[in-house]
Amino acid sequence: MVKLMLDGFGGDQWIKANRVATPSPSIHGIECYHVNARVSKDLEDIGYFQFIKIFLLLGHCLQAIWCRFRFGVKAMYYVPAPGKKSALYRDWIVMFLCRPFFPTMILHWHAAGLGKWLETHVQMPHRTMTYKRLRDVDLSITLSAYNRADADKLMPKRVCVVNNGIPDPCPNFEKDVLPRRVARWKARQAILSGAKPASRECDTAGSHPEVFKVLYLAHCTRDKGLFDTMAGVLLANTRLEATGSPLRIELLVAGGFFNREEELEFEKACKAFQGRSSLRYLGFVSGAQKQAALCEADLFCFPTFFHNENQPVNLNEAMAYGLPILTSRWRSIPELFPPGQGMLVDIQSPEQIADALMEALPLSTGGSLRELLINKFNLDQYLSSLAAAFKSVESHSRTEVRPQPWTPMTKPPTST
């Protein structure tokens, strides 16, 4: 999402400054000077202490301070840590070194749950230090009303809610994807009624319209819902077999493993997928492979309970491909869906997943969810909303905020 923002605002002006005399701002009137502050090699490495990270982080801070004086940059944009101690220590260092040099500080809360984690997993000194370093920023941007509580806990001068938005990854949906989805739905309807699907529908639907294909596309971890998805599919297939249904469910799993123990558990669990149950592991996919998986699927399943989950972009991608979505009532996820759209289950509930899959078999495509992506979660709206939030800092009348003691978490606002 940061890369989409950077590209949408005209790219890295620091690089352009070395090539042209005058850097050119984007149509949104925002100039970005990017310091790639990456200190972790991969997802598994995020949030864990290593000495080399300290030296990398110090170098990143010096680059940011250099930008402040070389280019006159007055506002610093920063993504705060998720609920991990070493990641939190990173934020303390960055705020201690950089914040005195920047008149304007903007925090963008991509992860959720930091406020609750501070109250339940660390001691008072950690809460006090976090409050001291991150409080009273000029602007906090949250992805939803749910994780506004994380921002409000640190008493920013201004809070804006900006939903994620992505470029349409399936611009040819109406021509290339929708006909197949509709044909597969009509073929399933005919099969469920005991009739034979029309030959024209079978030709368009592709092979085996009686196989309902469920796609899991995310990091292959327990807390992302992989094993709950597998258990739910197995249970649903058992029910279909018990009732003599001509349909069956196939699970497509796409993503990489970051934990060897979970990978071994996955390999062991795959042995249960025999007979009417089937599973295909696609591995890590991107580009054309990822597009093919999203086009092939009949439903997207993502029952996550990842502790920092907020508004996962894979749900936006599933919307773009017109897929019905089965996901969890977790963090900010329910806010993505209007009433009656999206199938929501409790976390760690294979029984509910199986129930939802059985209900989804006769359903049509997720075309209404694609309309939701086009109208609400598109890239233009994301960039325009971010730009408006940034500019609001200049026009907003700043009032003095008196420090308050740390208080228990309260229910987040229902509207913004």
Secondary structure, 3 states (H helix, E strand, C coil): CHHHHHHHCCCEHHHHHCCCCCCCCCCCCCCECCCCCCCCCCHHHCCCCCHHHHHHHHHHHHHHHHHHHHCCCCEEEECCCCCCHHHHHHHHHHHHHHHHHCCEEEEEECCCCHHHHHHHHCCHHHHHHHHHHHCCCCEEEECCCCCHHHHHCCCCCCEEECCCCECCCCCCHHHHHHHHHHHHHHHHHHHHCCCCCCHHHHHHHCCCCCEEEEEEECCCCHHHCHHHHHHHHHHHHHHHHHCCCCCEEEEEEECCCCCHHHHHHHHHHHCCCCCCCEEEEEECCCHHHHHHHHHHCCEEEECCCCCCCCCCHHHHHHHHCCCCEEEECCCCHHHHCCCCCCEEECCCCHHHHHHHHHHHCCCCCCHHHHHHHHHHCEHHHHHHHHHHHHHHHHHCCCCCCCCCCCCCCCCCCCCC
